[in-house]
Amino acid sequence: MGVFVFLPLVLPLTAWPVARLAEQHLHPRTATRLLTVMAVVLALCSTVCLALVMVVGTAQLPGNPLPDGWSDPEVRAAVPHDEVVGKAAIPALCAVVVACARTVRRHGRVRRRAHLALAGLRGTEVAVLPDAEPYAYALPPGGRRRGAVPRAGGDGPGPRRGRGRVVVTTALLDRLRPAERRALFAHERAHLAARHDRFLLAVQLAARANPFLRPLRTAVAYTAERWADEEAARAIGSRRTVARAIGTAALVSRGTPHPTLAGLAAPGPVPRRVAALLGPAPAVRHWPPAFTAVGLAAWGAAAGTAASAMSSANSAVTMVLILHAATPL
């Protein structure tokens, strides 16, 4: 395998240029999907790389349960500097697993608590909370809520599987004009319709798996909000009204309870969102022209992603064959 086993750890650097250019020049919907796919593939490849190197490092530890043949010099020769990187990969992979598990657990806990807090409210798409703190966010499906499904005895509505809901407080609504409130609801409904929480969670996990992917996480958080901005502007027919709603909400809101939950005033470059809405609507195209800056960056990132995937696959197959040959029958 040689040094090629380490390529998936550093190839995420090739996605940095496209992260910046995509959020500036691509339609937000296209940029969100493109960057999320890149982040997930690159994160999976780097995790496979760590797992392969960890096998070599674990086999060198005294008292390990692995076959003795897995620590033979022929096996260790497949990984450069196996004495150091093999053992260093063990805590690195453990850190990745723990970080991803904590992110998933916290995301699920925040969603469950939010659904439980809304369990006593009417089962409508919009949940208005009498809270002095101004905030709003899109709560994706999950948990259980009060719905319109009758109980067995026919004495009123019972619990059913929760659906996505727009959560907003009276404090924020009081600070918005009627037209801006419509923009707020259209923005949050766009988050729910496109399931932006899945994109945000995916890039959050990818950044936990490989720190080089953090720029993609930041870019997707921005493009997902821009995607919802454009959908809201199309729904209410006024880009300027959506811009005013974003600016007002950003000044008074405390954001969302978790980075994987989208909201109108989510932290990020709000002035850039407002400036984009005050300009013309972005052109819808699924892939940029090749002979442009963003096109070259996109093709470069795609090539880096493909090279990472091929390197991971080649290393995995090679390592499996080596370990199979070194395993006594």
Buried (B, 14 or more C-beta within 10 A) or exposed (E): BEEBBBBBBBBBBBBBBBBBBBBBBBBBBBBBBBBBBBBBBBBBBBBBBBBBBBBBBBBBEEEEEBBEBBBBEEBBEBBBEBEEBBBBBBEBBEEBBEBBEEBBEBBBEBBBEBBEEBEEBEBEEBBBBEEEEBBBBBBBBBBBBBBEEEEEEEEEEBBEEBBBBBBBBEBBBEBBEEBBBBBBBBBBBBBBEBBBBEBBBBBBBBBBBBEBBBBBBBBBBBBBBBBBBBBBBBBBEBBEBBBBBBBBBBEBBEBBBBBBBBBBBBBBBBEBBBEBBEEEEBEEEEEBEEEEEBBBBBBBBBEBBEBBBBBBEBBBEBBEEBBEEBEEE
